[in-house]
Amino acid sequence: MTTNMKPAIVICHGSYHSPAPYEPFMQKLQVQGFETHCPHRPTCDLRKLNVGDVDHPDFDLGPPPEGYPSDTDDVNAVVELLDKLVNEDGKLVLLVAHSSGGWVATQAAIPELQAKSRRSEGRAGGLIGIFYMGAFLVPVGESIHSFFQPKDGTTFVPPFMRFHKHGVKGLGTPVDAPRFFFNGLDAESSTKWAATLTASPVNTDRLTNDAYSALPCAYLVLEDDLTLPKEYQEGMIALQEQKGNKFTIYRVPSGHSPHLTWTEGLMSTVADFTNEIIV
């Protein structure tokens, strides 16, 4: 695959994250000739979450007057970027989705941006697929919150996070991030990257776009993930496959952040998948 045929890669990062931990992975891709982007999701951006001084955030302040940013705001940020890459620049694009970024990528991969439909209309560029890594495959009609929470209305708080003063109506932040998010790194590195994490409100918007059946999809199962155990990952894949959706499956003995613990291998795997699906 020549450099000018390589798609741009847009990373949809996880909750509580900024683009910072994805920079080493993006740099590896750039060396291989890929253009890379990782827009900061509004729901994870401390500047938009009413926490006071972002360098010394107060997570008990409650939502801003206009409310917290929504999952749809996250999607709009990605779609705005995709619109430029696809419609203005005529580029092919691969979405790479991590953790709750799986919902964002799936919702953002709308039909009018998909390469196959565009090609049938004689238009250049478009989305060629989605590469999920330890990401949420939320069924159409569900939100991240509705899919993972008990159906009896009680709230389950996973061990890797906690809520603050306003509970589920406020912000959540990571707990013991070096262990849950960055296992597989040395102590100094995991502490460094944990310091880049932010906060997020609960993800309650429901998925309306069925990209699973429309685009080639891959899933990298993270076998040592302590945040989203591999059994959950495999269960979500199976649920989609039962609906007739096909995934190219890869596996790696990595924790929740393969972009840091398996950077070279991740770059190669994304490039391999891209070679398989390039239009």
C-alpha positions, 0 to 999 in steps of 0.5 A: 500500500503506497503512502498516498493510499493510506487512510487517515486514522481517527482515534476515539479515546476512552472516558476519563482520557485526553488524547495524551496517552495515545500520542506514542501510538499516533507517532508510530502510525505517522512514521508509517505514513498515516495521518492521525487525529485524536479529537478530545471528547467534550465529556472528558474535557475538564475545561467543559466540566465545571471543575474550577481550576483544571490543574487542581480540579474540584469534582464536587461542584456539580454540572455547569449551568447548561449541563454537562456535555453529552455523548452526542457532543462527543460524536459531533466533534468526531463528525466535524473532523470526519466531514473535513477529512472526507468531504473537503479533503477526499480522504479515506478514514479508519476509525480506531475506538478505545473503551467507551470510544466504541460507542462514539465511533459507532455513532459517528460512522454515519452512512453519508460518510461511509466510503462504500456508499460514497463510491456508489455516488461517484464521490471520493473518500469516506470511512473504510472501517472501525478498529475496536480495541478493548472497546464497548460494542453497545447494541443499537438502541442502548446507551453505555449506561443502560447496557452495563447497568442492572435492569432493576434500576440500581446503580453498579459502580465498577471498581475502577471508578468512583462518583463524587458529591452528586453521584451518578448525576455528577462526575466519575473519576478513575480509581487506582488508574495505574493498576486498572488502566495502565497495567503492563507498564512500569510504575513510573510510566503508569503513574505518569499516564495516570496523571493525564486522566480527567473525569466524565459524566455518565454516558446515557445517549442511546446508539441509533446508528448501526455501523456494525453491519455497514462497515468492516469491523475488527476487534482487538481482545485485550486478554489482561484487561482489568477494566473491561475483562476479556469475558465482557469483550468476547460477550459483546462480540458474540452478541453482535455476531449473533445478529450476523455482524462479522468481526476480524478478531485479534488478541493480545496479552495486554491490559486496557492500554495497548496503545502504550503497552503494545504500541509497535504491535498495535500499529502493525495490527491496525496497518494489517487490517487497513490493508485487508479493507482498503477500497 
